Amino acid sequence: MEFSGKTAFVTGAANGIGLGLCRALARSGVNLAMSDIEAAQLEAARRELSSFNVRTRAIPLDVSDADAFARAADEAEAEFGNIHFLCNNAGITMKPAPLWEITPQQWEWIIGVNVHGVINGIRALVPRMKAHGEAGHIVNTASIGGLQVNPKLRNGAYAMTKYAVVAASEALALDLEGSHLGVSVLCPAIVATTLYASAQRRPERLGGPFGRPSPEYAKAFHAVGIPPDDVGRRVLDAVARNEFFIFTHAEPREWIEARHQRLMAGFDALDRYQARKDGE
Ligand SMILES: NC(=O)c1ccc[n+]([C@@H]2O[C@H](COP(=O)([O-])OP(=O)(O)OC[C@H]3O[C@@H](n4cnc5c(N)ncnc54)[C@H](O)[C@@H]3O)[C@@H](O)[C@H]2O)c1
């Protein structure tokens, strides 16, 4: 995969993993259409990235708004021409809660950003990336929580949205099989970002900002999280090698194996059921 001189559209680019992705892309000579709901932080990030000898444009966007995403894609194309890389990365998290305690408004927000945001990105940009015929890649940011529900964190609603991002990525990879476009799904464990401040970024049309980021939550993220720049470098290496699942932490391997064993136990139970039926 050639990077230099190409263009990437990155959502959630003002902070955290999105900014780490932008830094890695810029280091490889990729021009950047950077989008985020936080316009002021986005402009600050764009200014930083413009020092890397690549072209940059800040495009404020609420990814949960399909029409706004289509307009943002038009703006990026008008500025840069063909878009080669799409990083559907913007996402939010909520305070862990049992599913029955989550309000319809909270569901709308988390599904709106984490699921519709990815769908809107795919709808707005993949047809254009297919049409121009130049090699490119789509990276959807899910989470290790998109492959198992963490029994300690109990963040089931978040995990539900990230399972959806994994499924969307698997489906997209099949839809684009044999084409000039590759697909990856990024599944990190904890990264030292500003995800703890998600409530401050709820779009106005979904209720607006609420609550305050808890300092303990922020501290916990930064105490155990890996640097977002490491994630950016890892992603570029994986894209260059066309890897589908992009992991950033080795520790969750055991959780994933345990989940796989639970799935297999379901098939073992079916075998026993069938044997009982055959014996009747
Ligand atoms: N930090 C982690 O530990 C971790 C782990 C696994 C997955 N992730 C995922 O990584 C992605 C990036 O998150 P992060 O950890 O860098 O957090 P972050 O909060 O630092 O960055 C997310 C960015 O998305 C933006 N954003 C939020 N709502 C938006 C909206 N409606 N439209 C456009 N932009 C919006 C925010 O303003 C922010 O700049 C998310 O999808 C998150 O779920 C994070």
PDBQT file of the ligand as one rigid body, heavy atoms in Angstrom, charges set to zero:
ROOT
HETATM    1  N1  LIG A 301      -9.793   4.880  24.658  1.00  0.00    +0.000 N 
HETATM    2  C1  LIG A 301     -10.035   3.589  24.741  1.00  0.00    +0.000 C 
HETATM    3  O1  LIG A 301      -9.662   2.928  25.716  1.00  0.00    +0.000 OA
HETATM    4  C2  LIG A 301     -10.759   2.897  23.631  1.00  0.00    +0.000 A 
HETATM    5  C3  LIG A 301     -10.767   1.490  23.617  1.00  0.00    +0.000 A 
HETATM    6  C4  LIG A 301     -11.438   0.837  22.600  1.00  0.00    +0.000 A 
HETATM    7  C5  LIG A 301     -12.074   1.553  21.613  1.00  0.00    +0.000 A 
HETATM    8  N2  LIG A 301     -12.064   2.928  21.656  1.00  0.00    +0.000 N 
HETATM    9  C6  LIG A 301     -12.760   3.639  20.568  1.00  0.00    +0.000 C 
HETATM   10  O2  LIG A 301     -11.846   4.515  19.942  1.00  0.00    +0.000 OA
HETATM   11  C7  LIG A 301     -12.563   5.547  19.272  1.00  0.00    +0.000 C 
HETATM   12  C8  LIG A 301     -11.904   6.878  19.577  1.00  0.00    +0.000 C 
HETATM   13  O3  LIG A 301     -12.088   7.159  20.948  1.00  0.00    +0.000 OA
HETATM   14  P1  LIG A 301     -10.939   7.735  21.878  1.00  0.00    +0.000 P 
HETATM   15  O4  LIG A 301     -10.667   6.726  22.899  1.00  0.00    +0.000 OA
HETATM   16  O5  LIG A 301      -9.858   8.276  21.056  1.00  0.00    +0.000 OA
HETATM   17  O6  LIG A 301     -11.750   8.880  22.635  1.00  0.00    +0.000 OA
HETATM   18  P2  LIG A 301     -11.698  10.474  22.534  1.00  0.00    +0.000 P 
HETATM   19  O7  LIG A 301     -12.905  10.924  23.268  1.00  0.00    +0.000 OA
HETATM   20  O8  LIG A 301     -10.381  10.983  22.967  1.00  0.00    +0.000 OA
HETATM   21  O9  LIG A 301     -11.868  10.752  20.983  1.00  0.00    +0.000 OA
HETATM   22  C9  LIG A 301     -13.120  10.583  20.357  1.00  0.00    +0.000 C 
HETATM   23  C10 LIG A 301     -13.378  11.786  19.489  1.00  0.00    +0.000 C 
HETATM   24  O10 LIG A 301     -14.673  11.612  18.872  1.00  0.00    +0.000 OA
HETATM   25  C11 LIG A 301     -15.329  12.855  18.903  1.00  0.00    +0.000 C 
HETATM   26  N3  LIG A 301     -16.786  12.674  18.839  1.00  0.00    +0.000 N 
HETATM   27  C12 LIG A 301     -17.623  12.302  19.841  1.00  0.00    +0.000 A 
HETATM   28  N4  LIG A 301     -18.885  12.310  19.393  1.00  0.00    +0.000 NA
HETATM   29  C13 LIG A 301     -18.844  12.673  18.090  1.00  0.00    +0.000 A 
HETATM   30  C14 LIG A 301     -19.822  12.859  17.099  1.00  0.00    +0.000 A 
HETATM   31  N5  LIG A 301     -21.137  12.695  17.343  1.00  0.00    +0.000 N 
HETATM   32  N6  LIG A 301     -19.420  13.235  15.850  1.00  0.00    +0.000 NA
HETATM   33  C15 LIG A 301     -18.099  13.439  15.584  1.00  0.00    +0.000 A 
HETATM   34  N7  LIG A 301     -17.134  13.304  16.491  1.00  0.00    +0.000 NA
HETATM   35  C16 LIG A 301     -17.501  12.914  17.734  1.00  0.00    +0.000 A 
HETATM   36  C17 LIG A 301     -14.887  13.501  20.204  1.00  0.00    +0.000 C 
HETATM   37  O11 LIG A 301     -15.069  14.911  20.194  1.00  0.00    +0.000 OA
HETATM   38  C18 LIG A 301     -13.434  13.086  20.297  1.00  0.00    +0.000 C 
HETATM   39  O12 LIG A 301     -12.575  14.054  19.723  1.00  0.00    +0.000 OA
HETATM   40  C19 LIG A 301     -14.005   5.440  19.770  1.00  0.00    +0.000 C 
HETATM   41  O13 LIG A 301     -14.785   4.818  18.766  1.00  0.00    +0.000 OA
HETATM   42  C20 LIG A 301     -13.893   4.554  21.001  1.00  0.00    +0.000 C 
HETATM   43  O14 LIG A 301     -15.079   3.855  21.250  1.00  0.00    +0.000 OA
HETATM   44  C21 LIG A 301     -11.420   3.605  22.630  1.00  0.00    +0.000 A 
ENDROOT
TORSDOF 0
